[in-house]
Amino acid sequence: MDTPETISPDVINPLTLSRAVTDAYRNVSLSKVNDHEIRMSVMTSQFPWHRHPDSDETFHCIDGDLVIELADREVVVRPGEFFTVPSGALHRTRPAGERSVNLTFERAGAATIFEE
């Protein structure tokens, strides 16, 4: 039996990468999967109100607790949990404590519209 060829030569460890981040907010693209992008967000401060009119956005928390504020409620996502904000929904994010690290999954090139 033939061994399948390895497609991705590198293993990415977002938690290890996050430890080197000292910025109050850092959002970096880690990989693209089909028509979606996986990004790592490290935050110690709040991100402003915004929406993505053409893409859902899934947040997977990997360190700290992440608060996602929506127009009608607040969701706390803990390490190992994920939550999806539907396309077009107004939201903002912040760490529940001093710092949070999460992975976001959304359509590559998705528009971001900021609200006051």
N, C-alpha and C positions, 0 to 999 in steps of 0.2 A: 504494500500500500504506500502510495506517495504521501509525503508530508506536505500539508498546505503551505503555500508561500506566505511569509509575513508581509502584511500590507503596511502597517505602521511600525517603523523601526524604533521609535522612542516611546518609552513609558513616561507619562507625565504625572507628577505628584503635586497637585495644587496646594496641598497643605504645606509642603516643603517650600514651594515657591512663595507662598504668602508670608512666610516668616521673614523674608528679606524686604518686605514692603514696609516703608516708614511713612509714606504719605497719608494724609487724613482720608483720602479717597483714591483708590486705584482700581481701574477696570481694564483688564487686558484679555485679548483674544487668545485662547489656548488651542483651539482646533475648529475645523469645519467638518460637518457631517452632512452629506447630501446638500440640501439647501439651507441648513441651519448652522449656527455658530455656537460654540461653547466658550463662555467667558468666565473669568474669575474676577470677583469683585471683593476687594478688601476695604472696609470702611470703619472709620472712627467717628464720622459725622453723618448728618442727614443728607440724602440726595433729594433734589427738588421734585415737586409735583410734575408729572409728565404722563404721556400715553404713547402707545405704539399702535397707530391705526391699522397697520397691515400685518401684525404678528402677535400671537399669544407670547407671553414671557413666563418661563418656568424658573423658579428660584429653588435651588437645592442647597440647603445650609450644611456647611462642613465644619464650622468652628464658631463658637459664640452663638448668640441668638439673634435672629434677624426679625425686625418688625416691618411689616408691609402694611402701610395705611392705604385704605381705599376710601371712596367717597362715603360709604355707609358703615364701615367697620374697620377694625384693626386685627391683623393676623400675626401671631408670633410663630416663627418657623425655627425649630431647634435642630441641632446637628443630627443628620440622618433623615430629616424630613424634607419634603418639597411641597410647593404650592404654585399653582398656575394662575397668573393674572390674564384674564381674557383680552383678546385684541380690542383696542379702543378704550379700555377701562383706565380712568384716571387713578394714579397711584404714586406713592413715594416710599422710600426705604430708609431705614436707619438701624444701627445696632441697638439691641436692648441693653447691653452693658457697654463696656469700653470699646469693644471691637467685634466685628463679625466678618466671616469669610463665607462667601457663597459662590456657587456656580450658577450661571444663567444660561438658559437655552432659548434662543429666539431665531427667527429667520435672518439669515445673513443679509446685511444692508437694510434692516428694518428701520423705518423712519422713527425718530423720537421727537415728539412735540412737547415743549415745555409750557407749563401753565403758571400763572402768577398765584 
